[in-house]
Amino acid sequence: MRRVINKVMVELLQGDITDLATDAIVNAAGESLQLGGGVAGAIRRRGGPAIQHECNDIGGTPVGTAVITTGGNLKARYVIHAVGPRWGEGEEDQKLASAVQNSLKLADAKGLRSIAFPAISTGIFGFPKERAAKVILSATIEYLNQVKTSLRRIVFCLFDPASFKIFQDAFNEFTVLQKR
């Protein structure tokens, strides 16, 4: 499923984000930037120790922000580590939107042409997937409507069929509203 929004191809895929050959993939990171389980664990296993070493050198970053490292052995050249909120900590929607938009800003600062996002904060951080899908997609569309970007392709890569369906429904809702 794909749509062009302000000259940027925005698409949904079901699969493993670590298999994508985009310029950058986004890691659903924790503040300490320790690559443990979930998406971060998959990135650590596939990308090798260099990514964690770079994260250790950075030291950490607050919720709602993002930092960038190389992609190690991944097909992607870079990993953008976006720190989303834990459900129940307060101001979750705002913090998640900020993490998404800060990831897009980092991609633009590097002049990247493509980026892939997972469902940030929906794993062990407990953010409800339906709500996260709407926040992540609306933050992306808002960014594309306000900023001249170097990006030409933004991918939302969902690992399982249920998450893909949730993002697909939210994506359809937003793109219908965009056409009005």
Stockholm file with secondary structure:
# STOCKHOLM 1.0

chainA/1-180         MRRVINKVMVELLQGDITDLATDAIVNAAGESLQLGGGVAGAIRRRGGPAIQHECNDIGGTPVGTAVITTGGNLKARYVIHAVGPRWGEGEEDQKLASAVQNSLKLADAKGLRSIAFPAISTGIFGFPKERAAKVILSATIEYLNQVKTSLRRIVFCLFDPASFKIFQDAFNEFTVLQKR
#=GR chainA/1-180 SS CEEEETTEEEEEEESCGGGCCSSEEEEEECTTCCCCSHHHHHHHHHHCHHHHHHHHHHCCCCTTCEEEEECTTSSSSEEEEEECCCTTSSCHHHHHHHHHHHHHHHHHHTTCSEEEECCTTSSTTCCCHHHHHHHHHHHHHHHHHHSCCSCSEEEEEESSHHHHHHHHHHHHHHHHHHHC
#=GC SS_cons         CEEEETTEEEEEEESCGGGCCSSEEEEEECTTCCCCSHHHHHHHHHHCHHHHHHHHHHCCCCTTCEEEEECTTSSSSEEEEEECCCTTSSCHHHHHHHHHHHHHHHHHHTTCSEEEECCTTSSTTCCCHHHHHHHHHHHHHHHHHHSCCSCSEEEEEESSHHHHHHHHHHHHHHHHHHHC
//
